[in-house]
């Protein structure tokens, strides 16, 4: 496999000023308004299933090629991730967003009217066999009807969402991405690092380097905490207003509705995980003992224990992930090979580039792209595997589903990613001696704790954050910080220091602006552990896993999992996954004692 390590965006546009943009916009506008003008004046598709089938086939064609700004919209969304501080790209992205939003507003009548047909007609549509490919799409529309506003009101909400929400969040992200600090990268050498690079450095095995990076991060967070206070209160108020207008029974309900998951299922997950916070506390106590400190500094919670000091080049990480995927399934390997050889992965951190990692898709007719901020640390291999899991999920859905069913609900979106991630960790552990095995087991536990317990603690922080905001009307940075520390300490326990600046670490955490996103990480990992166990017992079960991954939005997660023999409505299911984590903790404690570490 070969890669130039930056995205090849030429399947979308040749450059930022590609002359084809004007032509593509004209086609997108023509195709969308052909549909709009045809169906906006008709009502027969709202009563006759045969005519609805025709309308949905045409709507599906729009979603395949001409939605959301087409290639231009996707291209400049990706370019903005590469150069967050480039005003020319921001301007172009704003232009195409405005173009797409105008069309989207004019188009939304179709789903809004369809959602509000009578229950008698709903049953007729759902029973009509020729609408089978669109059945769950219709089910979701009908479920959302109760919380939809009128067509003019929905248009207003769409138009104001950017200024009342999106611009606030992107402003803070842009400010943070511009920050650089000179810090120690080892005991003696100093270098200038970007904000995203500082987050890599706080996990450095050299304490002077990670403490230097943490100090720099805290300086940045202090600099922007007052901005973040205004920003977060503004988006909390926007969410409150939206919920009141829609009649949402609770702040997180619209997330559950959109993710096609029952609130009761999420509540059961939250209760199951929070009741086992002692697993995370035991892990941090173990880590503190192994690192010979009374308490871990807050920023040290993810530092690798032991000698995992070898650097892993990106090319080596690609080979390792390739090996694991090939052993699991030939098609997994082939999809990953296409990502690498077609330059669909942007690999290394740069000034102005968005931090973290993601896998993204737009239309079913377009490529999947992955973004990394790859450093040479071992855990970057699992980050690669995680995002590749998302990518494989996308590509399998593409092959089996139509454009309307393309995607995955957030409630299951993290299953594929954590599934691949865990198998890569297992590969790293298999040929290790006891010392390295202990280090890798600790790393795996760290990932489990971060993915399950930390994310649920964040979800509970969000729940209280929205509750307190709606009670008080405004929350100061100090109040937000206290709430944040309260919930971080709830799962970390006394082995992690909370009093030296952690109250400001909510400032950068983008997921709390996405509203109740974090449960999906725990949800996904605990489900994927069940799938992993099934594959380990019977490698042929991978066929079932692929069937789940390819289902997309064609069925509810509850129905998909039921076909695999998984009942996500029972607390006992989530407890099985938690027992897997606890068993690994017990095994790690035993190995540490065997090696005389405790």
Buried (B, 14 or more C-beta within 10 A) or exposed (E): EEBEBEBBBEBBBEEBEBEEBEEBBEEBBEBBBEBBEEBBEEEEBBEBBEBBBEBBEBBBBBBBBBBBBBBBBBBBBBBBBBBBBBEEBBEBBBBBBEBBBBBBBBBBBBBBBBBBBEEEBBEBBBEBEEBEBBBBBBBBBBEBBEBBBEEEEBBBBBBBBBEBBBBBBBEBBBBBBBBBBEBBBEEEEEEEBBBBBBBBBBBBBBBBBBBBBBBBBBBBBEBBBEBBBBBBBBBBBBBBEBBEEBEBEBBBBBBBBBBBBBBEBBBBBBEBBBEBBEBBBBBBBBBBBBBEBEBBBBBBBBBBBBEBEEEBEBEEBBEBBBEBBBEBBEBBBEBBBBBBEBBBBBBEBBBBBBBBBEBBBBBBBBBBBBBBBBBEBBBBBBBBBBBBBBBBBBBBBBEBBBBBBBBBBBBBBBBBBBBBBBBBBBBBBEEBEEEBBBBBBBBBBBBBBBBBBBBBBBBBBBBEBBEBBBEEEEBEBEBBBEBBBBBBBBBBBEBBBBEEBBBBBBBBBBBBBBBBBBBBBBBBBBBBBBBBBBBEEEEEBBEBBBBBBBBBBBBBBBEBBBEBEBEBEEEEBBBBBBEBBBEBBEBBBEBBEEEEBE
